[in-house]
Amino acid sequence: MIKNVCVVGGGSTAHTLIPLLRSAGMNVDLLTAKPALWNKVVRFNYVNENGQIIDSLDGSLGIVSDKPQDVIPSADVIILCMPVSSYKIALHRIASEIDKDRPVIIGTVYGQGGFNWMVEEIRNQHALHNLEYFSSGLVPWICRIKEYGKVGVTYGPKIENVIAVSNDEVFGRLDTGFLNSISLDFFKVGRFNLAENFISLTFSVDNQIIHTSRLFSLYKESNGGKWKNKDDVPYFYRDFNEFSAEQLLLLDNDYENIRIALRNKYPGKKFTYMMNYLDLEHFSYASESKSVVDSFVNSRTLRAITTPVVLHGDHYSVNKEHRFFKDDIYFGLCIAKWFAQEMCIATPQIDLILQWAQEYLEDDLLADGCLIDFPANNANRFKYGIPTMYGIHEIDVLVD
């Protein structure tokens, strides 16, 4: 039975998870860089598309600390609530405090960036033989922070969720209590389906292709991603248009070619939940969207989300420091490009967007149409999510 959960990080998912887990009777501790900003009781409001509160849930925290030694050793389950690009840093920070002498499970509610590779790295380096892990393919609900450390906002749950685990026994330990408490007990929907492997989560994508294609499109359609007034900035989803949809589908087609290649290369393996964008959207929301534009414009859970911009002098522009870049480029498209190169698959749209990101971020990603062979040094190992950063050079190892 899971009694003690440690939430690591103060992202929007933490503000929803804490009340849900506490309402299920679990003790919830928190590791955060900003302990002084957290209330003892955290609330999330479940709101409709107009911002009206449908329901609320409160959850009290146990220990709140910025020191891993205060909260990690007692945890039965550790769950990361932060951007994907921060997972690896957090894992290395807490690894030495994880109890080696009893079963501990570590996981995340969003796992498209090779989460299993990250955990295996610390598992091996710290001899954590009792450490198992899990990851949800997509965040089970659309959520945001209303007041940091105090109030979160949830726009609604997914109807179906997918989870990958390090072994089937982990799913059994999580399923009856922990997983149900994340969505099903409160929202009455959102059961978890067990994926056969983590690679299915890596290539059954939404954020990685949604965020990057939309940012690219906004840049192209608005004078280099610049707006005079904040009110001029299109909503990220509500104002989704045909040009953005075209870019997304072209990107998904590159991913589909990788998915097809993986199925052909490993005919004995199952990839039940490795889906294209629209199939994943239909499955997750039980929707009947006929097109990409329809899936966003008519979404009751996404309409209120704005485009991440910052003020630069006399105009607003897309925020280069946002997780849409750090997560979805470095731990998204770069991973897909690596797999494609290993299997000799052309990825024209991935290349186009990586080339644009390279110029916009003033960073190095591609050279002569190929992913740069980044050395796995200390400067790079936390920045890029490609397999070589973990010392992995063969696809066979990743699929197994």
C-alpha positions in Angstrom: 0.0 0.0 0.0 1.3 3.4 -0.9 1.3 5.8 2.1 4.0 8.4 1.4 4.3 10.4 -1.8 6.9 13.1 -2.5 6.0 15.6 -5.2 9.2 17.1 -6.7 8.8 20.5 -8.3 6.2 23.2 -8.3 4.8 23.0 -11.8 1.1 23.3 -12.7 0.7 19.5 -12.4 1.8 19.7 -8.7 -1.1 22.1 -7.9 -3.6 19.5 -9.2 -1.8 16.3 -7.9 -1.4 17.4 -4.3 -5.2 17.7 -3.6 -6.0 14.5 -5.6 -3.4 12.4 -3.8 -4.2 13.8 -0.4 -7.9 13.2 -0.8 -7.1 9.5 -1.4 -5.5 9.3 2.1 -1.9 9.5 1.1 0.6 11.7 2.9 2.1 14.2 0.5 5.4 15.9 1.0 6.9 18.5 -1.4 10.4 19.2 -2.6 10.5 22.7 -4.1 13.0 25.5 -4.6 10.5 27.9 -3.1 9.1 26.3 0.1 8.2 29.7 1.7 5.7 30.3 -1.1 3.6 27.2 -0.5 0.4 27.1 1.6 -0.1 24.3 4.0 -3.3 23.6 2.1 -3.3 23.6 -1.7 -6.5 23.9 -3.7 -7.4 23.3 -7.3 -10.5 24.7 -9.0 -12.1 22.7 -11.7 -13.5 25.3 -14.2 -15.4 25.3 -17.4 -14.4 27.1 -20.6 -15.7 30.4 -19.3 -13.7 30.2 -16.1 -16.6 29.4 -13.9 -15.8 27.0 -11.0 -17.5 23.6 -11.3 -15.9 22.1 -8.3 -12.9 22.5 -6.0 -10.6 20.2 -4.0 -8.2 21.0 -1.1 -5.2 19.0 0.0 -2.9 19.5 2.9 0.8 19.1 2.6 3.1 17.3 5.0 6.8 18.5 4.9 7.6 21.2 2.4 11.4 21.6 1.9 14.1 22.6 -0.5 16.4 19.9 0.9 16.0 16.4 -0.7 17.1 14.7 2.6 14.0 16.0 4.3 11.5 14.4 2.0 13.0 11.8 -0.3 14.1 9.0 2.0 10.6 8.3 3.4 8.8 8.3 0.0 7.1 5.2 -1.4 6.4 7.1 -4.6 8.3 10.1 -6.0 6.6 12.0 -8.8 8.2 14.8 -10.8 6.1 17.9 -11.5 8.2 20.1 -13.7 9.1 20.7 -17.4 10.6 17.6 -19.2 13.9 19.4 -19.6 14.3 19.6 -15.8 13.6 15.9 -15.1 17.2 14.8 -15.6 18.6 17.5 -13.3 16.1 16.7 -10.6 16.8 13.0 -10.8 20.5 13.4 -10.3 19.8 15.8 -7.4 17.6 13.4 -5.5 19.2 10.1 -6.4 21.6 9.8 -3.4 18.6 10.2 -1.0 16.4 7.5 -2.4 16.1 4.5 0.0 18.1 1.6 -1.5 16.8 -1.0 1.0 13.1 -1.0 0.1 10.9 -0.8 -3.0 10.5 2.8 -4.3 8.7 4.0 -7.4 9.5 7.1 -9.3 7.4 8.6 -12.0 6.0 11.5 -13.9 2.6 12.4 -15.4 4.2 13.4 -18.7 6.8 11.1 -20.3 7.5 11.8 -23.9 11.2 12.8 -23.4 12.8 9.4 -22.7 12.0 9.3 -19.0 13.0 5.6 -18.7 16.5 6.4 -20.0 16.8 9.1 -17.4 15.8 6.8 -14.5 18.0 3.9 -15.7 20.9 6.3 -15.6 20.6 7.1 -11.9 19.5 3.6 -11.2 22.8 2.3 -12.5 25.0 5.0 -11.1 23.6 4.8 -7.6 23.0 1.0 -7.4 19.2 1.7 -6.9 18.2 -1.9 -7.5 14.9 -1.6 -5.7 13.9 1.5 -7.8 11.1 1.0 -10.3 9.5 3.7 -12.5 6.5 4.7 -14.5 5.4 7.5 -16.8 2.0 8.7 -18.1 2.1 9.4 -21.8 0.2 12.6 -21.6 -0.8 14.8 -18.6 -4.2 13.4 -17.4 -5.8 16.9 -17.3 -5.3 20.4 -18.7 -4.0 22.5 -15.8 -2.5 25.8 -15.0 -1.4 27.8 -11.9 -3.7 30.5 -10.7 -1.7 31.5 -7.6 1.7 29.8 -7.1 1.8 27.4 -4.1 -1.8 28.0 -3.3 -4.3 27.5 -6.1 -4.3 25.6 -9.4 -6.8 25.5 -12.2 -7.9 22.4 -14.0 -9.9 22.8 -17.2 -10.8 19.1 -17.5 -9.6 15.5 -17.6 -8.7 13.2 -20.5 -11.1 10.3 -20.9 -8.4 7.7 -21.3 -4.8 7.7 -20.1 -1.8 5.6 -21.0 1.0 4.5 -18.7 4.3 2.7 -19.2 6.0 0.9 -16.3 9.4 -0.6 -15.7 7.7 -4.0 -15.1 4.2 -5.2 -14.9 4.3 -5.6 -11.1 4.7 -1.9 -10.8 1.3 -1.4 -12.6 -0.3 -3.7 -10.1 1.1 -1.7 -7.2 -0.1 1.6 -8.6 -3.4 0.7 -10.3 -5.9 0.2 -7.5 -5.1 3.3 -5.4 -2.5 5.7 -6.8 -3.6 5.8 -10.4 -7.3 5.9 -9.7 -6.7 8.9 -7.3 -5.0 10.9 -10.1 -8.2 11.2 -12.2 -10.9 8.5 -11.9 -11.9 9.0 -8.3 -12.6 12.7 -8.7 -13.5 13.2 -12.3 -15.1 9.8 -12.8 -13.2 9.4 -16.0 -9.5 8.9 -16.9 -8.6 5.3 -16.3 -5.0 4.2 -17.1 -4.2 1.8 -19.9 -0.9 -0.1 -19.8 1.4 0.4 -22.7 3.7 -2.4 -23.7 6.8 -0.2 -23.7 8.1 3.3 -23.1 9.1 3.8 -26.8 5.3 4.0 -27.6 5.1 7.1 -25.4 8.1 8.7 -27.0 6.5 8.5 -30.5 2.8 8.8 -29.6 3.1 12.6 -29.4 1.0 15.7 -29.0 2.9 18.5 -27.2 6.1 18.0 -29.2 4.4 18.5 -32.6 1.6 20.8 -31.4 3.8 23.3 -29.6 6.6 23.4 -32.2 4.4 23.6 -35.3 2.2 26.3 -33.7 5.1 28.4 -32.7 6.7 28.1 -36.1 3.4 29.1 -37.8 2.9 32.1 -35.5 6.4 33.2 -36.3 5.8 32.9 -40.0 2.4 34.7 -40.0 3.2 37.6 -37.7 6.3 39.4 -38.9 8.8 37.1 -37.1 6.7 36.4 -34.1 6.2 40.1 -33.1 3.0 41.9 -31.9 2.6 45.5 -31.0 0.0 44.9 -28.3 -0.5 41.9 -26.1 -4.2 41.8 -27.1 -3.0 41.3 -30.7 -1.4 38.0 -29.8 -3.5 35.0 -31.1 -4.6 32.5 -28.5 -2.5 29.4 -28.8 -5.4 27.0 -29.4 -8.6 29.0 -29.8 -7.2 30.8 -32.9 -5.5 27.8 -34.4 -5.8 28.0 -38.2 -5.3 26.0 -41.3 -1.7 27.0 -41.8 -0.8 25.8 -38.3 -2.7 22.6 -38.9 -0.8 21.9 -42.1 2.5 22.3 -40.3 1.4 20.0 -37.5 0.2 17.3 -40.0 3.5 17.5 -41.9 5.4 17.1 -38.7 3.1 14.2 -37.6 3.8 12.6 -41.0 7.5 12.5 -40.2 6.7 10.9 -36.9 4.4 8.4 -38.6 7.3 7.3 -40.9 9.4 6.7 -37.8 6.5 4.8 -36.2 6.1 2.6 -39.3 9.8 1.9 -39.4 9.8 0.8 -35.8 6.9 -1.5 -36.3 8.6 -3.0 -39.4 12.0 -3.3 -37.6 10.4 -5.0 -34.6 7.4 -7.1 -35.8 7.4 -9.2 -32.7 6.7 -6.2 -30.4 3.4 -4.5 -29.7 2.9 -0.8 -30.1 -0.8 -0.6 -29.3 -0.7 3.0 -27.9 1.8 4.4 -30.4 -0.6 6.6 -32.3 -0.7 9.5 -34.8 -2.0 12.9 -33.6 -5.7 12.6 -34.4 -6.0 9.0 -33.3 -4.4 10.0 -30.0 -6.7 12.9 -29.6 -9.8 10.8 -30.3 -8.6 8.2 -27.8 -7.6 10.6 -25.1 -10.8 12.7 -25.2 -13.2 10.3 -26.8 -13.8 13.0 -29.3 -15.0 12.9 -32.9 -12.9 15.8 -34.2 -12.8 15.7 -38.0 -9.7 17.8 -38.3 -6.7 19.3 -36.4 -8.3 22.8 -36.4 -11.6 21.4 -35.1 -9.7 19.5 -32.3 -8.4 22.8 -30.9 -10.9 25.5 -31.8 -13.8 23.6 -30.3 -11.9 22.2 -27.3 -13.5 23.0 -24.0 -10.3 22.4 -22.1 -7.8 24.4 -24.3 -9.6 27.5 -25.3 -8.3 29.7 -22.5 -4.6 29.0 -23.0 -2.6 31.9 -24.3 0.6 32.1 -26.4 3.8 32.4 -24.3 5.1 35.9 -25.1 7.4 38.4 -23.4 7.8 42.2 -23.8 10.8 43.2 -25.8 11.1 47.0 -26.1 8.1 48.1 -28.1 6.7 44.7 -29.0 5.7 41.3 -27.7 7.5 38.2 -29.0 7.4 34.4 -28.4 9.3 33.6 -25.2 12.6 31.8 -26.1 13.0 30.5 -22.6 9.6 28.8 -22.5 9.3 25.0 -22.0 7.7 24.8 -25.5 11.3 25.2 -26.8 13.3 23.5 -24.0 11.0 20.5 -23.8 9.7 20.0 -27.2 12.8 20.8 -29.3 15.6 19.4 -27.2 13.7 16.5 -25.6 11.2 16.1 -28.5 12.1 16.8 -32.1 15.8 16.2 -31.5 15.0 12.7 -30.2 12.8 12.0 -33.3 15.5 13.2 -35.6 18.1 10.9 -33.9 15.9 7.9 -34.4 15.2 8.9 -38.0 18.9 9.2 -38.8 19.6 5.8 -37.3 17.0 4.2 -39.6 17.8 6.4 -42.6 14.4 8.1 -42.7 14.0 11.5 -44.3 12.3 14.1 -42.0 11.7 17.2 -44.1 9.3 18.9 -41.6 11.3 18.1 -38.5 14.4 19.5 -40.3 12.5 22.7 -41.3 11.4 23.4 -37.7 14.7 22.5 -36.2 16.4 24.8 -38.6 14.0 27.6 -37.7 14.5 26.9 -34.0 18.2 26.9 -34.4 18.1 30.4 -35.9 15.4 31.8 -33.5 17.2 30.4 -30.4 20.6 31.2 -31.8 21.7 27.6 -31.0 23.3 24.7 -32.8 21.0 21.8 -33.7 21.6 20.8 -37.4 24.6 20.8 -39.7 24.1 19.9 -43.4 20.7 18.5 -42.6 21.9 16.1 -39.9 21.6 16.4 -36.1 24.9 17.6 -34.7 26.8 14.9 -32.9 26.9 16.6 -29.6 29.6 15.3 -27.2 28.1 13.9 -24.0 29.9 16.3 -21.7 28.7 18.1 -18.6 27.6 21.1 -20.6 25.3 19.0 -22.9 24.1 16.1 -20.9 21.3 18.0 -19.2 20.4 20.1 -22.2 19.7 17.5 -24.9 17.5 14.4 -24.6 19.0 12.3 -27.4 20.1 8.7 -26.5 23.8 9.4 -26.9 23.6 11.7 -23.8 23.0 8.5 -21.8 25.8 6.6 -23.6 23.2 4.7 -25.7 24.1 4.3 -29.4 21.8 1.5 -30.6 18.0 1.5 -31.2 17.8 -2.2 -30.1 18.7 -1.2 -26.6 16.1 1.6 -26.5 13.2 -0.6 -27.8 14.0 -3.4 -25.4 
